[in-house]
Amino acid sequence: MSWLKFVLLACFATAIIGCTDDTVEVTPPDTSAKESVRAALQNVADTGSGGSEVGAIMNELKKLEETDPELAKELSTDAAELMSTRNTSDQLKQKAKDMIKKLDGATGG
């Protein structure tokens, strides 16, 4: 009989705890279009892989067009070069690094 009381008490306690009205609002971190483009480029610079990674860069560049159309246009031209199938892994890495420099406002190469 005490076992049954324990089970009922545990169920009751779980119901009470689970029915509280406390909600925690979670907001995703606010990332700018430049940060998103940079993250996608960094992935290519680290791995040297093209394909879907370059597609992600193109998608992020469309978002960047809203805030910095000139930079987005310049980087879109570079991204089109990234899509070229004749690029090797090392060429992809270097091109992505060059694009990151442009994105960060650095000059030289």
C-alpha positions as CSV (number, residue, x, y, z in Angstrom):
1,M,0.0,0.0,0.0
2,S,2.8,2.4,0.8
3,W,4.3,1.7,-2.7
4,L,1.0,2.8,-4.3
5,K,1.0,6.0,-2.2
6,F,4.6,6.7,-3.3
7,V,3.7,6.3,-7.0
8,L,0.6,8.5,-6.7
9,L,2.6,11.1,-4.8
10,A,5.3,11.0,-7.5
11,C,2.7,11.4,-10.3
12,F,1.1,14.3,-8.4
13,A,4.4,16.0,-7.9
14,T,5.3,15.6,-11.6
15,A,2.0,17.0,-12.6
16,I,2.4,20.0,-10.4
17,I,5.9,20.8,-11.5
18,G,5.0,20.3,-15.2
19,C,2.0,22.6,-14.9
20,T,3.8,25.7,-13.8
21,D,3.3,28.8,-15.9
22,D,7.0,29.7,-16.0
23,T,8.1,30.2,-19.6
24,V,11.6,31.0,-20.7
25,E,11.8,33.1,-23.8
26,V,14.8,32.2,-26.0
27,T,15.9,34.6,-28.7
28,P,18.3,33.5,-31.4
29,P,21.5,35.5,-31.6
30,D,21.3,38.4,-34.0
31,T,23.7,37.9,-36.8
32,S,24.3,40.4,-39.5
33,A,24.4,39.5,-43.2
34,K,28.2,40.2,-43.2
35,E,28.7,37.8,-40.3
36,S,26.7,35.1,-42.1
37,V,28.6,35.5,-45.3
38,R,31.9,35.5,-43.4
39,A,31.0,32.2,-41.6
40,A,30.1,30.6,-44.9
41,L,33.3,31.8,-46.5
42,Q,35.3,30.6,-43.5
43,N,33.9,27.1,-43.9
44,V,35.2,27.0,-47.5
45,A,38.5,28.5,-46.5
46,D,38.9,25.8,-43.9
47,T,37.7,22.8,-45.9
48,G,38.3,23.7,-49.5
49,S,35.0,22.2,-50.5
50,G,32.7,23.9,-53.0
51,G,29.3,22.8,-54.2
52,S,26.6,23.4,-51.6
53,E,29.0,25.5,-49.5
54,V,29.1,28.0,-52.4
55,G,25.4,27.9,-52.7
56,A,25.1,28.9,-49.0
57,I,27.5,31.8,-49.7
58,M,25.3,32.9,-52.7
59,N,22.2,32.8,-50.4
60,E,23.9,34.9,-47.7
61,L,25.1,37.4,-50.4
62,K,21.5,38.0,-51.4
63,K,20.8,39.0,-47.8
64,L,23.9,41.3,-47.9
65,E,22.5,43.1,-50.9
66,E,19.9,44.7,-48.7
67,T,22.5,46.5,-46.5
68,D,25.6,46.7,-48.8
69,P,24.7,46.2,-52.4
70,E,28.1,47.3,-53.8
71,L,30.0,44.8,-51.6
72,A,27.4,42.1,-52.3
73,K,27.9,42.6,-56.1
74,E,31.6,42.4,-55.8
75,L,31.6,39.3,-53.7
76,S,28.9,37.7,-55.9
77,T,31.3,38.0,-58.9
78,D,34.0,36.2,-56.7
79,A,31.5,33.6,-55.6
80,A,30.7,32.8,-59.2
81,E,34.4,32.1,-59.7
82,L,34.2,29.8,-56.6
83,M,31.5,27.8,-58.4
84,S,33.9,27.0,-61.3
85,T,34.5,23.3,-61.4
86,R,38.1,23.8,-62.5
87,N,39.2,25.1,-59.1
88,T,41.2,22.8,-56.9
89,S,40.7,22.6,-53.1
90,D,43.7,24.9,-52.5
91,Q,42.3,27.4,-55.0
92,L,38.9,27.4,-53.3
93,K,40.5,28.0,-50.0
94,Q,42.6,30.9,-51.3
95,K,39.7,32.5,-53.1
96,A,37.5,32.2,-49.9
97,K,40.3,33.8,-47.9
98,D,40.6,36.7,-50.4
99,M,36.8,37.2,-50.2
100,I,37.0,37.3,-46.4
101,K,39.6,40.0,-46.7
102,K,37.3,42.0,-49.0
103,L,34.5,41.5,-46.5
104,D,36.5,42.6,-43.6
105,G,37.7,45.7,-45.5
106,A,41.3,44.5,-45.8
107,T,43.4,45.3,-48.9
108,G,46.2,43.5,-50.6
109,G,46.4,39.9,-51.5
